[in-house]
């Protein structure tokens, strides 16, 4: 999630999310040379439109703190993958 955080999502974070999305949709973590241009273009365009989306969204609650949310996620993961 990139919306409603303080500090706001960086361009690198938006690009990483776009890359993850394109990899998921295409089924390729590293495209072939024949598909590289289309892959890169998709990542660029999705990152661009994602940034527009984040800029236009209205938040109804206070911004979340990245470190607090990361700690919560780490705790959930530890509980989920804990061994008995």
N, C-alpha and C positions, 0 to 999 in steps of 0.2 A: 504494500500500500504506500502511495506517495502523497496522498492528499491530506491536508490539514496537519502538517508537522511544522515544528519550529526548531531549527531553521527549515525553510522550504526546501523541497527536493532540488538537487543540483542537476545541471545538464548531464553530468556523467551518470547519475542515478536514473534519469529518464531514458538515456541511451541504453543503459544496461537492461532496463525493463523492456524496451523495444526489442533488443537483441534476444532476450529470453522468449518473448512472444513469437518472434519470427522463427527461432529455432524450434519451438514447440509446434507451430503450424506447419512448418516445412518438413519436420522430422529429421533435420540435419543440423548437427552442431557446427560442422564445417562444410560449407557447400563446395561442390565441384567447381573447377575453373569455368565451366560452361554456365553455371548458375550464380557465380559470385556477384556479378553486376546487379542482377535482379534481387539477390539477397541483401546486398548493401543498400540498394535503393529503397527496399521495403523497410529496413531498419531506420534509415534516415527519415522517411516519410512518416512512419509510425511514431518516432520520437518527436517529430515536429508537431503532429496533431495531438499527441499526448500532452505536450507542453501547453498547447492552446487549451486543452481540456482542463488541466490543472489551474491555469490562469483564470478560467471562466467559472469554475466551481465555487459555490458559496458554502462556507462552513457555518454550521449552526452551533457548534460547541467550541470550547477553547482549543487552541492547537495542542497537539500531543508532543510530548518530549521524546525525542529519538532514543535517548539512553534508557529511559524508563520503559518504553515499549520493547526495546531490545532485551532488557532484563526479564520482562514478562514472557517474551517469546522463548528465551533460553530456559526459563523455569518450566514452561509448558512442555518443551521438548524433553527436558530431563525427566519429567513425570511420564511422558508418553513412552519414552524408550528405556525407562528404568528396568533393571533386571531384578527378579525376586530372589 
